[in-house]
């Protein structure tokens, strides 16, 4: 395997040392920042510092990672994605990713987790509740700063039913009458999809926060749905999508958390600032996929840091139970490569479509027995998370 480290000497030496540690003598490492011999070779992996990021246009590499000295905020990650990098890595934490790459490619990725003082392994602790006892301590930037529990629902691609899942989750939690729930539509690619799905008229939306609305009462901004949860509709017009910045999202979550216990964010499947920011600040999240191959391909190519992926769990919607065994290997690949474990599958239920048609929420519709039965796993997972990580609720 041929690996390129394209950076100044200090960074190059540090990254090369990490590569040697986790890949041993099984990888040939080329380091430097000259263009002579480098341009003539084809690399399996390339680590390129952002100062030389434009070099990606002529460097031939199967996988390319952008090294940065900055905090990986949405603007940094979007720049990396737009230029064709697989992921952006902090130079001071590149070894974590290198270890994961080594393991994925079958090399010795360092020592395995050792027995703890209690006699349990780290992996067993994870099995107790994976997101509550993650393998990595999340940097502060990736941890929710809000008093409310923030859950992000994300789609592997368009059309997987992630908006339906977000609404059903809000209704399921509200039905328990234990926590106060809010649903915010941050999907800028599908104008007010939550409001449309619920056949709601609205006087306020995400747009009002862009225009600096400051209200003291949540009922002045979010709409109370008869199912027992609050809704903040998305943009009435997609042309306003560029106005939904990370600061706007923070403002909305901060406002909602003053009155609510759980905030569910419905986001676009596109890698854009609202999606990235909602994934960064959430405590936990669900990535909703259907059984189509392109959805899994897109999941495997997501340029998200491990710190975000490890907060997510996979939910397969519209599932055909007869064919689930055919995708077992892909589900396992997503968990091994992206650290996103499989939570549950939700069977296709024709009654779900009928429920939406009649403006009913499937989990509250007695006719949608299969959907209600399967979706219970998602709601129960949130309640377990609350019990472990937010016992005050």
Buried (B, 14 or more C-beta within 10 A) or exposed (E): BBBBBBBEEEBBEBBBEBBEBBBEEEBEBBBBBEEEEBEEEEBBBBBBBBBBBEBBEEBBBEBBBBBBEEEBBBEBBBBBBEBEBBBBBBBEBBBBBBBBBBBEBEBEBEEEEEEEEEEEBBEBBBEEBBBBBBBEEBEEEBBBEBEBBBBBBBBBBEEBBBBBBBBBBBBBBBBEEEBBBBBBBBBBBBBBBBBBBBEBEBEBBBBBBBEEBEEEEBEEBBBEBEBBBBBBBBBBEBEBBEBBBBEBBBBBBBBBBEBBBBBBBBBBBBBBBBBBBBBBBBBBBBBBBBBBEEBBEBBBEBBBBBBBBBBBBBBBBBBEEEEBEEBEEBBEBBBEBBBBBBBBBBBBBEBBEBBBEEEBBBBBBEBBEBBBEBBBBBBEBBBEBBEEBBEEB
